[in-house]
Amino acid sequence: MRTFSEFTTLQVGGPIKSFVQVHGPNALAEAVLEADSAGLDMLVLGGGSNLLAADSLFDGVVIQDTSSEQRTQSHAQGMLVSASAGFLWDELVQYTVDEGLSGIEALSGIPGTAGAAPVQNIGAYGQEVGDCLQSVTVWDRALGRIRELSHAQLQLTYRHSVLKASRAWLRPAPATSPSHQRTPEGQDHAPAWGFSGRFIVLEIHLLLSKDGLSAPLRFGPLASALGFTGSDNAEGDTRAPLADVRAAVLELRRSKGMVLDATDRDTYSAGSFFMNPILQVGSPEERALPPEAPRYPVVPTPEAKDPDQLGVHSTTQPLSPVGGQPQGQGPIPATAVDTGSPSAIKTSAAWLIDHAGMPKGWAAPGSNGKATLSTKHVLALTNRGGATAEDIAHLARTVRANVQTRYRITLNPEPVTLGLTL
């Protein structure tokens, strides 16, 4: 019997009752349909870099797409690069850099697969995948068909999307269905779509620039590492050769233990474990935030809705091909917003953790020390060797509790938690 510890970067997690590997979009859709038809709990697994699974048996089916299909075609605004869900993300970034296509170069070194990238709108060093995501081909479990969701329908915001939001949506099911009978606490509706959500990503479609230079660098330390000054940034002259940007990003990520390395225990993690909190201006949490804490103005966004209720079509919306913002209905990434008088601010989860008395390498008091904060980066929770999922979960709970006690702010985890409560 396979275990989650074999497939996750944290290397923790218990046995899997049924594990199925498929190859390609159609096979993935068919496997999901088969699991749903049988009323099974189901998880679609990517690279395992954003998952904390319990030590106990997962009594369902785990489906993994192993395909690495990719195609590139000309587009009026650049080049359209499509990749199957199973394509390893960093290999896709490497391909685009080698081809002189810009838009995702600052997302180098992020583990996982292309299919997982739009779910939480991955981002780093001033870029988000949503900056150049044209559309996503999905299997719609509610409608039972393959469809395309446009950039506008995806409702991409900071580490969020309709793909992620749909995990909590209730799904329709007849009273005689197996899934309805397993609904907890005698509820009259079917359970939520669950771990993988209503929409299963089959392919992603990126609109990239073909001029060989990076998107404008919006992250100060990255710009500095590439030799740009403050005056360069003020003039908007912060574009660099793609290979140089990728190399600089990888070096920055390695310095924080964020590039997978079997010899470095700091990389046995799920990356940044907690999201940066977004606080309403004037809320008790925002007022309690110390003046010296980081504050970045953001525009709060409404809860994601069913894409069929948005009044927009599945046809793709035009995008600026150089990491720019979509024209029309696409969301503006929180990292790039400057409103002057914002209604919300984003602060730093790493700053809160560090200033709540939990430095790099910190372990929860009374623990066995097998799970600690990274020695390079306090946002990463790491397996130092022999840790269990419960060890990681205990560390996460303790970090959250300490930040809550000190700053009245609740940190929300980035990884999917399976069979565990944080």
C-alpha positions in Angstrom: 0.0 0.0 0.0 1.4 3.4 -1.0 1.7 6.2 1.6 1.5 10.0 1.4 5.0 10.2 2.8 6.3 8.8 -0.5 4.6 11.7 -2.5 4.9 14.8 -0.3 7.8 17.1 0.2 7.2 17.1 3.9 7.6 13.3 3.7 4.8 12.6 6.2 1.4 11.0 5.8 -0.2 7.6 6.2 -1.3 4.9 3.8 -3.6 5.4 0.8 -6.3 2.8 0.2 -6.3 3.2 -3.6 -3.6 5.0 -5.6 -4.1 5.5 -9.3 -1.6 7.1 -11.8 -3.0 8.3 -15.1 -1.4 10.0 -18.1 -3.0 13.0 -19.8 -6.1 15.2 -19.5 -8.6 12.7 -20.8 -7.4 9.9 -18.6 -7.4 12.2 -15.6 -11.0 13.3 -16.2 -12.1 9.7 -16.7 -10.5 8.6 -13.4 -12.2 11.4 -11.5 -15.5 10.5 -13.0 -15.1 6.9 -12.1 -14.3 7.8 -8.4 -17.3 10.2 -8.2 -19.6 7.6 -9.8 -18.5 5.1 -7.1 -19.1 7.7 -4.3 -15.4 7.5 -3.2 -13.5 10.2 -1.3 -11.1 11.4 -3.9 -7.9 13.6 -4.0 -6.1 14.6 -7.1 -2.4 14.8 -6.2 0.1 17.0 -8.0 3.7 17.3 -6.7 2.8 16.9 -3.1 4.5 20.2 -2.2 1.3 21.8 -0.8 -0.2 18.9 1.2 -0.2 17.8 4.9 -1.9 14.4 5.1 -2.7 12.7 8.4 -0.8 9.6 9.6 -4.0 7.5 9.5 -5.4 5.6 6.5 -7.0 7.6 3.7 -10.0 5.5 2.9 -10.4 6.8 -0.7 -8.7 7.1 -4.0 -5.7 9.3 -4.8 -5.3 10.2 -8.5 -2.0 11.5 -10.0 -1.5 12.7 -13.5 2.1 11.8 -14.7 1.9 13.4 -18.1 4.3 16.2 -19.3 2.4 17.4 -22.4 3.1 20.9 -23.7 2.4 22.8 -26.8 3.2 26.4 -27.9 1.3 28.4 -30.5 1.5 32.0 -31.8 -1.0 34.5 -30.4 -1.8 38.1 -31.4 -0.3 39.3 -28.1 2.6 36.9 -27.8 2.9 33.1 -27.4 0.3 30.8 -25.9 1.9 28.0 -23.9 -0.3 25.1 -22.8 0.7 22.4 -20.3 -0.9 19.4 -18.9 -1.7 19.2 -15.2 1.1 16.8 -14.5 3.8 18.9 -16.1 6.3 19.8 -13.3 6.1 23.5 -12.7 9.8 24.3 -12.6 10.4 22.4 -15.8 7.7 24.5 -17.4 9.4 27.6 -16.2 12.8 26.4 -17.5 11.2 25.6 -20.9 9.8 29.2 -21.2 13.1 30.7 -20.2 14.9 28.6 -22.8 12.4 29.7 -25.4 12.8 33.4 -24.5 9.2 33.6 -23.3 8.6 35.9 -20.3 5.9 36.0 -17.7 6.7 33.3 -15.1 10.5 33.5 -14.8 10.3 34.8 -11.2 8.3 31.7 -10.3 11.4 29.6 -10.8 12.1 26.9 -8.2 8.5 26.5 -7.0 7.9 22.8 -6.6 4.7 21.1 -7.7 2.9 20.8 -11.0 1.3 23.1 -13.5 -2.2 21.9 -12.6 -1.7 23.1 -9.0 -0.4 26.5 -10.0 -3.7 28.3 -10.6 -5.5 26.7 -7.7 -3.9 29.1 -5.2 -2.6 31.5 -7.8 1.0 30.8 -6.9 3.3 33.8 -6.6 6.8 34.9 -5.6 9.2 37.8 -6.1 6.5 40.1 -7.5 4.9 37.7 -10.0 1.8 35.6 -9.8 0.7 32.9 -12.3 -2.5 35.0 -12.6 -0.5 37.7 -14.3 -0.3 35.7 -17.5 -2.9 32.9 -17.1 -5.2 33.1 -20.1 -7.5 30.2 -19.2 -7.6 26.8 -17.6 -9.2 23.6 -19.0 -11.0 21.7 -16.3 -13.2 18.7 -15.7 -16.4 20.1 -14.1 -17.6 17.5 -11.7 -21.0 19.1 -11.3 -21.7 19.3 -15.0 -19.8 16.1 -15.9 -17.9 17.6 -18.8 -14.7 19.2 -19.9 -14.9 23.0 -20.1 -12.6 26.1 -20.2 -12.6 28.7 -17.5 -11.4 32.1 -18.6 -9.1 34.4 -16.6 -12.2 36.4 -15.4 -14.1 33.2 -14.3 -11.1 32.0 -12.3 -11.4 35.0 -10.0 -7.7 35.0 -9.1 -6.7 36.8 -5.9 -3.9 36.5 -3.4 -3.4 32.7 -3.0 -6.9 32.0 -4.0 -9.2 31.2 -7.0 -12.6 29.8 -7.8 -10.8 26.4 -8.1 -9.7 26.6 -4.4 -13.0 28.2 -3.2 -15.1 25.3 -4.7 -13.6 22.9 -2.2 -16.1 24.2 0.3 -19.1 24.4 -2.0 -21.9 21.8 -1.4 -22.5 19.5 -4.2 -25.9 18.2 -5.4 -26.5 14.5 -5.0 -29.6 12.3 -4.9 -30.6 11.0 -1.5 -29.8 7.4 -2.7 -26.2 8.2 -3.6 -23.4 6.7 -1.6 -21.9 10.2 -1.0 -25.2 11.4 0.5 -25.4 8.5 2.9 -21.9 9.3 4.2 -22.8 13.0 4.9 -21.9 13.6 8.6 -24.3 14.6 11.3 -27.4 13.6 9.3 -27.3 16.6 6.9 -29.9 16.6 4.1 -27.4 17.7 1.5 -24.4 16.1 -0.1 -21.0 16.9 1.4 -18.8 19.6 0.0 -16.7 18.9 -3.1 -13.8 18.4 -0.8 -10.1 18.2 -1.1 -9.8 18.7 -4.9 -12.8 21.0 -5.4 -15.5 21.0 -8.1 -13.1 21.9 -10.9 -10.2 19.5 -11.7 -7.4 21.2 -13.7 -6.6 19.3 -16.9 -4.5 21.9 -18.7 -3.3 25.5 -18.1 -2.8 28.1 -20.8 -0.3 30.9 -20.4 0.0 34.0 -22.6 3.7 35.0 -22.6 5.8 37.7 -24.2 8.4 36.6 -26.7 10.9 39.5 -26.5 13.4 37.6 -24.3 13.3 40.0 -21.4 11.6 39.6 -18.0 8.5 41.3 -16.9 9.3 44.5 -14.9 10.8 43.4 -11.6 8.5 44.4 -8.7 10.4 42.8 -5.8 13.2 45.0 -4.4 15.7 42.3 -3.3 15.4 40.5 -6.7 16.0 43.8 -8.6 18.9 44.6 -6.3 20.4 41.1 -6.9 20.3 41.9 -10.6 22.1 45.2 -10.2 19.1 47.6 -10.4 19.0 50.7 -8.3 16.1 52.6 -6.8 16.2 55.1 -9.7 15.9 52.2 -12.2 12.8 51.1 -10.4 11.3 54.6 -10.4 11.8 54.9 -14.1 10.3 51.4 -14.7 13.5 50.2 -16.3 13.9 46.9 -14.4 13.6 44.3 -17.1 16.5 41.7 -17.4 17.4 38.7 -19.5 15.2 35.8 -18.5 18.1 33.4 -17.7 19.6 36.0 -15.3 16.3 36.4 -13.5 15.8 32.7 -13.2 19.3 32.2 -11.8 18.8 35.1 -9.3 15.5 33.7 -8.1 16.9 30.2 -7.6 19.7 31.6 -5.6 17.3 33.7 -3.4 15.1 30.6 -2.9 18.1 28.4 -2.0 19.2 30.9 0.6 15.8 30.4 2.3 15.7 26.6 1.9 13.0 26.9 -0.8 14.6 24.8 -3.5 14.2 21.0 -3.1 17.5 19.5 -2.0 17.7 15.9 -0.5 20.7 16.9 1.5 19.1 20.0 3.1 16.5 19.2 5.8 15.2 22.8 5.5 13.7 21.8 2.2 11.6 19.0 3.7 8.7 21.4 4.0 5.5 22.5 2.3 7.1 25.9 1.4 5.6 28.9 3.1 3.1 27.3 5.5 1.0 30.4 6.4 -0.4 33.1 4.2 0.2 36.7 4.8 -2.8 38.0 6.7 -5.1 40.6 5.1 -6.7 42.9 7.7 -9.5 45.4 7.3 -8.3 48.9 8.2 -9.8 49.9 11.5 -10.5 46.3 12.6 -9.3 45.2 16.1 -6.6 43.1 14.5 -5.3 46.0 12.4 -5.4 48.4 15.3 -3.4 45.9 17.4 -0.7 45.6 14.8 2.5 47.3 16.0 3.5 50.4 14.0 6.7 48.8 12.9 5.0 45.8 11.4 5.0 45.6 7.6 1.8 47.0 5.9 1.0 46.8 2.3 -2.2 48.4 0.9 -4.5 45.9 -0.8 -8.0 45.9 -2.3 -10.1 43.2 -0.6 -12.0 41.0 -3.1 -15.4 39.3 -2.7 -15.8 35.6 -2.1 -15.4 33.6 -5.3 -18.7 32.7 -7.0 -19.9 30.0 -9.4 -18.3 31.1 -12.7 -21.6 30.6 -14.5 -23.2 33.3 -12.3 -20.6 36.0 -13.1 -22.2 37.2 -16.4 -19.0 36.5 -18.3 -18.4 33.8 -20.9 -15.8 31.0 -21.0 -14.1 32.7 -23.9 -10.7 34.0 -22.8 -10.1 37.6 -21.9 -7.2 39.5 -23.5 -4.1 39.9 -21.3 -1.0 42.0 -21.5 1.7 39.5 -22.4 4.5 40.8 -20.2 3.3 40.0 -16.7 0.9 42.9 -17.0 -2.7 43.1 -15.8 -5.6 41.8 -17.7 -7.7 44.2 -19.7 -11.3 44.2 -18.6 -12.6 41.8 -15.9 -9.4 40.2 -14.6 -8.5 40.8 -10.9 -5.5 42.9 -9.9 -3.0 40.9 -7.8 -2.9 42.2 -4.2 0.9 42.5 -4.4 0.7 45.2 -7.0 -2.1 47.4 -5.6 -1.4 50.9 -4.3 -4.7 52.6 -3.4 -3.4 55.6 -1.3 -6.1 55.1 1.3 -6.7 51.4 1.4 -9.6 49.6 3.0 -7.4 46.7 3.9 -3.7 46.0 4.4 -1.5 42.9 4.1 1.1 42.2 6.7 3.9 39.7 6.9 3.2 36.3 8.5 7.0 35.8 8.8 7.3 39.0 10.8 4.5 38.0 13.1 6.0 34.6 13.8 9.4 36.0 14.4 8.2 38.8 16.7 6.0 36.4 18.6 9.1 34.7 19.9 9.5 31.9 17.4 12.9 32.4 15.5 14.4 30.3 12.8 14.9 26.7 13.9 12.3 27.0 16.7 10.5 23.9 18.0 7.3 23.7 20.1 8.1 23.4 23.8 7.8 19.8 24.9 8.0 18.4 21.4 10.4 15.7 20.2 12.2 18.3 18.0 11.5 16.3 14.8 9.4 19.1 13.4 10.8 22.7 13.6 10.7 26.0 11.8 13.3 26.1 9.1 16.7 27.3 10.1 16.6 29.7 7.1 13.0 30.9 7.0 10.4 31.1 9.8 7.5 30.6 7.4 8.5 27.0 6.6 7.6 24.1 8.9 10.1 21.3 8.3 10.6 17.6 8.9 14.0 17.3 10.5 13.9 13.5 10.1 11.4 11.0 11.4 8.6 13.5 12.0 5.0 12.5 11.7 2.1 14.5 10.3 0.9 15.1 13.8 4.3 16.5 14.7 4.0 19.0 11.9 0.4 19.8 12.8 1.3 20.3 16.5 4.0 22.8 15.4 1.5 24.6 13.2 -1.1 24.8 15.9 1.5 26.1 18.4 2.7 28.8 16.0 -0.9 29.9 15.2 -1.8 30.0 18.9 1.3 32.1 19.8 0.6 34.6 17.0 -3.0 34.8 18.0 -2.1 35.4 21.7 0.4 38.1 20.8 -1.3 39.9 18.0 -4.9 38.8 17.9 -4.3 37.6 14.3 -5.2 34.1 13.1 -2.8 32.8 10.5 -4.3 30.7 7.7 -2.4 27.8 6.3 -1.5 27.5 2.6 -1.3 23.7 2.3 -4.2 21.4 1.9 -4.8 19.5 5.2 -6.1 16.0 4.8 -7.5 14.3 7.9 -6.1 16.9 10.2 -7.4 19.9 12.0 -5.1 22.8 12.7 
